[in-house]
């Protein structure tokens, strides 16, 4: 249990240094997806799908986003894959 608590504290530290305002708004959702992936990944993918990025995505933001997107791409459900952009032929 101590490792889990330390990991959670480390994730919150990363979330506290994010400079991208779009990602800063959804940090709690992303942290929940990283802490409880089975139950919170869909909500995080939905939050990311509704983001309109106007600012550069900084490295701390990517460290929270990429694992969530990776899990979404590996998910067996078609809905999760659509949210991550797999199979979207309208994008180059």
Buried (B, 14 or more C-beta within 10 A) or exposed (E): EEEEEEEEEEBEEBBEEBEBEBBBEBBEBBBBBBBEBEEBBBBBBBBBEEBEEEEEBEEBBBBBBEBBBEBBBEBEEEEBBBBBBEEEEEEE
